[in-house]
Amino acid sequence: MLHLRLLMSAILIPSTIGLFVWDQHCGDSAPVLFMLVMLISARCVWEFVTLTRIAGFRPNMVLCGLGSWLMILLTWAAHLPWEQWQSIWIESRLGSLFGVFGITAVLLLMNAVFRFPIHDDGHDTNSAQPNAGTNIGTLGIEFFCVAYLGVLLAMTCQLRWVGKGEGYFALGAMVVATKMGDVGAYTFGRLIGGAKMTPKLSPGKTWSGGVGHVATAGLAAVAWLCWLGPMISTRWLAWNVVNAALFGVVVGFTGLVGDLAESLIKRDVGAKDAPILLPGFGGLLDLMDSLLLAGPVALGMWTLLSSMR
């Protein structure tokens, strides 16, 4: 398993860096990132819906995917080369987001209404159904899917346009803090061990691993924001150590929660892993779980701390 992880990492990391460099050269509309994120969203929605169907729910995959795509598309509205799109976004950023989410809500609710079971005589009934609560549970899953794989991913993408040409500096900081935190958690957990953090949910995670996750994320953020990043581009100004460490600790902790959250989803539906996509890594959700939650928090932390660096 370890050699598969190393092999896939040797392929994925250079490929991802190459795509980001290509996207940077494509301009502010970020077409390469857009296509990548839309593919990630589609695959993650498929994995999520597949997992929930194990527990007997039947969310509409098409509507979940469409709702998630609309949230991501809205993220790009201010950066498309069409003045009308830009003016709509600039005049009402929050209103546009709520408007699109409202349209998605209408579609999901309409679908829930028409799929609700009725008796053979065609009349509604108030009597308890054999699987009472399944419909409202499925509707809740659909809303969660759009928020989890649409809204959170769309907010994460906003890091691409922070500052003046610092988008990939910010995205890099988020990814480095989150994924190096995973490495720290694994290393500290194996070397120190100790009490389990959530023995029934994720038996492999220990409190020592959790501390290692947060500490390593802080150190990795310092290395990236204060040293490595500014070496890559002279436009990326180095942060002070305290703010960089604070950014890494907060983002790393959020990534840890995101990892546990995906474990909660899998265990609750009775699955051990998401549908496998990459050998040695499992499903795409297993790769994205920490990033989905860490991204919006990283955006907030960047906005808060970048002016004080």
C-alpha positions in Angstrom: 0.0 0.0 0.0 2.8 2.4 0.9 4.6 1.9 -2.4 1.4 2.6 -4.3 0.9 5.8 -2.4 4.5 6.9 -3.2 4.0 6.1 -6.8 0.7 7.9 -7.2 2.2 10.9 -5.3 5.1 11.0 -7.7 2.6 11.3 -10.5 0.0 13.5 -8.9 2.2 16.2 -7.4 4.1 17.2 -10.5 0.9 17.0 -12.6 -0.9 19.3 -10.3 1.9 21.8 -10.2 2.0 21.7 -14.0 -1.7 22.4 -14.3 -1.4 25.3 -11.9 1.4 26.8 -13.8 -0.5 26.4 -17.0 -3.6 28.0 -15.4 -1.5 31.0 -14.1 -0.4 31.7 -17.7 -4.0 31.5 -19.0 -5.0 34.7 -17.2 -7.6 35.8 -14.6 -10.4 33.6 -15.9 -8.5 30.5 -14.8 -10.0 28.1 -17.4 -7.7 25.2 -16.4 -8.6 25.4 -12.8 -12.3 25.7 -13.7 -12.3 22.5 -15.6 -10.3 20.7 -12.9 -12.6 21.8 -10.2 -15.8 20.9 -12.2 -14.4 17.4 -12.7 -13.5 17.1 -9.0 -17.0 18.2 -8.0 -18.7 15.7 -10.4 -16.6 12.8 -9.2 -17.0 13.7 -5.5 -20.8 14.1 -5.9 -20.9 10.6 -7.5 -18.9 9.1 -4.7 -21.0 10.9 -2.0 -24.4 9.8 -3.6 -23.1 6.3 -4.0 -22.1 6.2 -0.3 -25.5 7.4 0.9 -27.3 4.9 -1.3 -25.7 2.1 0.8 -27.8 3.3 3.7 -31.0 3.2 1.7 -31.3 6.8 0.7 -31.9 7.8 -2.9 -30.6 11.3 -3.6 -30.9 12.6 -7.1 -27.4 12.6 -8.5 -28.2 14.9 -11.4 -29.7 17.6 -9.3 -26.9 17.3 -6.7 -24.3 17.6 -9.4 -26.1 20.5 -11.1 -26.5 22.4 -7.9 -22.8 22.0 -7.0 -21.7 23.1 -10.5 -23.9 26.2 -10.3 -22.2 27.2 -7.0 -18.8 26.8 -8.7 -19.8 28.6 -11.9 -20.9 31.6 -9.8 -17.4 31.8 -8.3 -16.1 32.5 -11.8 -18.7 35.1 -12.7 -16.5 38.1 -11.7 -13.6 36.7 -13.7 -15.2 35.8 -17.0 -14.5 38.2 -19.9 -18.1 39.3 -20.1 -19.0 42.7 -18.6 -22.6 41.7 -17.9 -21.5 38.7 -15.7 -19.0 40.9 -13.9 -21.5 43.7 -13.1 -24.0 41.2 -11.7 -21.4 39.7 -9.5 -19.9 43.0 -8.3 -23.3 44.5 -7.5 -24.5 41.7 -5.4 -22.0 39.0 -4.6 -23.9 37.6 -1.6 -27.3 38.0 -3.3 -26.1 36.1 -6.4 -24.9 33.2 -4.2 -28.2 33.1 -2.3 -30.2 33.4 -5.5 -28.5 30.4 -7.1 -28.8 28.4 -3.9 -32.5 29.3 -3.9 -33.0 28.0 -7.4 -31.2 24.8 -6.4 -33.5 24.5 -3.4 -36.6 24.9 -5.5 -35.4 22.1 -7.9 -34.6 19.8 -5.0 -37.9 20.4 -3.2 -39.9 19.9 -6.4 -38.1 16.6 -7.0 -38.9 15.6 -3.4 -42.6 16.4 -3.8 -43.0 14.4 -7.0 -41.1 11.4 -5.8 -43.1 11.1 -2.6 -44.9 7.7 -2.5 -48.7 7.5 -2.7 -51.2 4.6 -2.4 -52.3 2.7 -5.5 -55.7 4.6 -5.4 -53.8 7.8 -6.0 -54.8 9.5 -2.7 -52.3 10.8 -0.2 -52.3 9.3 3.2 -51.3 10.6 6.7 -50.6 7.1 7.9 -47.1 6.0 8.7 -45.2 4.6 5.8 -43.0 1.5 6.2 -39.9 3.7 5.5 -41.1 6.8 7.2 -38.6 9.7 7.2 -36.7 8.4 4.1 -37.9 11.2 1.9 -37.0 14.0 4.2 -33.7 12.3 5.0 -32.9 12.1 1.3 -33.8 15.7 0.8 -31.5 16.7 3.7 -28.7 14.6 2.1 -29.2 16.5 -1.2 -29.0 19.9 0.4 -25.9 18.8 2.4 -24.3 17.5 -0.8 -24.8 20.9 -2.6 -23.4 22.7 0.4 -20.5 20.3 1.0 -19.4 19.8 -2.6 -20.7 23.0 -4.1 -20.6 25.9 -1.7 -17.4 24.8 0.2 -15.5 24.0 -3.0 -16.6 27.3 -4.6 -15.4 29.3 -1.5 -12.1 27.4 -1.7 -11.7 28.5 -5.3 -11.9 32.1 -4.3 -8.3 31.7 -3.0 -7.2 31.8 -6.6 -7.9 35.5 -6.8 -6.8 36.9 -3.4 -4.3 39.8 -3.3 -2.5 40.9 -6.4 -1.3 37.8 -8.2 -1.0 35.9 -5.0 -3.7 33.3 -5.7 -1.4 30.3 -6.0 0.6 31.5 -3.0 -2.6 31.3 -1.0 -3.8 28.0 -2.5 -0.3 26.6 -1.9 -0.4 27.6 1.7 -3.7 25.9 2.3 -2.7 22.7 0.5 0.8 22.6 2.2 -0.6 23.2 5.7 -3.4 20.7 5.3 -1.5 17.8 3.6 1.7 18.2 5.6 -0.6 18.1 8.6 -1.7 14.7 7.4 1.9 13.6 7.2 2.6 14.9 10.8 -0.5 13.1 12.1 0.7 9.8 10.6 4.2 10.2 11.9 3.4 11.3 15.4 0.7 8.6 15.7 3.0 5.9 14.7 6.0 7.0 16.8 4.1 8.0 20.0 0.7 6.3 19.7 -1.4 6.6 22.9 -5.1 7.2 23.5 -7.5 7.0 20.5 -9.1 10.2 19.5 -12.4 8.7 18.2 -12.0 4.9 18.6 -15.4 4.0 17.0 -15.3 6.5 14.2 -11.6 6.4 13.2 -9.7 3.8 15.2 -6.3 4.8 13.6 -6.3 8.4 14.9 -4.7 9.2 18.2 -4.5 12.3 20.2 -0.7 12.4 19.7 -1.4 12.2 16.0 -3.9 15.1 16.3 -1.3 17.3 18.0 1.3 16.3 15.4 -1.2 17.2 12.7 -1.7 20.8 14.0 1.9 21.3 14.9 3.2 20.1 11.5 0.7 22.2 9.7 1.9 25.3 11.5 5.5 24.6 10.7 4.7 23.8 7.1 2.8 27.1 6.7 5.8 29.0 8.2 8.1 27.3 5.7 5.9 28.1 2.8 4.8 31.6 3.6 8.1 32.8 5.0 10.6 31.1 2.8 9.6 28.7 0.0 6.8 30.8 -1.6 8.8 34.0 -1.8 11.7 32.0 -3.4 9.3 30.8 -6.2 8.0 34.3 -7.1 9.2 37.8 -6.2 5.6 39.0 -6.3 4.8 36.9 -3.2 5.8 38.8 -0.1 7.0 36.9 2.9 4.8 36.8 6.0 6.0 37.2 9.6 6.5 34.0 11.5 3.7 34.5 14.0 1.0 35.1 11.5 2.2 32.3 9.2 2.2 29.8 12.2 -1.3 31.0 13.2 -2.6 30.5 9.7 -1.1 27.0 9.5 -2.4 25.9 13.0 -6.0 27.1 12.3 -6.1 25.7 8.7 -4.5 22.4 9.9 -7.0 22.0 12.7 -9.8 22.6 10.2 -8.4 20.0 7.9 -8.3 17.5 10.7 -12.0 18.1 11.4 -12.7 17.7 7.7 -10.9 14.3 7.7 -13.0 13.2 10.7 -16.2 14.5 9.0 -15.7 12.3 6.0 -15.0 9.3 8.3 -18.4 10.2 10.0 -20.2 10.1 6.6 -18.6 6.7 5.7 -19.2 5.0 9.1 -22.8 6.3 9.3 -23.8 4.7 6.0 -21.9 1.5 6.8 -19.0 1.9 4.4 -15.3 1.6 5.1 -14.0 3.6 2.2 -15.3 5.8 -0.6 -15.5 4.2 -4.1 -11.8 3.7 -5.2 -10.4 6.1 -7.8 -6.7 6.0 -7.2 -4.7 3.0 -6.1 -3.3 3.5 -2.6 -5.5 6.6 -1.9 -9.1 5.3 -2.2 -11.7 7.7 -3.5 -11.4 11.3 -4.5 -13.4 12.2 -1.3 -10.6 10.7 0.7 -8.1 13.1 -0.9 -10.4 16.1 -0.8 -12.0 15.7 2.7 -9.6 17.9 4.6 -9.3 20.5 1.8 -13.1 21.0 1.5 -13.3 22.3 5.0 -9.9 23.9 5.2 -10.4 26.0 2.0 -13.1 28.4 3.2 -11.3 28.8 6.6 -8.0 29.5 4.8 -9.9 32.2 2.7 -11.1 33.9 5.9 -7.7 33.6 7.6 -5.9 35.0 4.5 -8.2 38.0 4.4 -7.7 38.6 8.1 -4.0 38.1 8.4 -2.6 39.2 5.0 -2.9 42.8 5.9 -0.9 42.3 9.1 1.9 40.2 7.7 
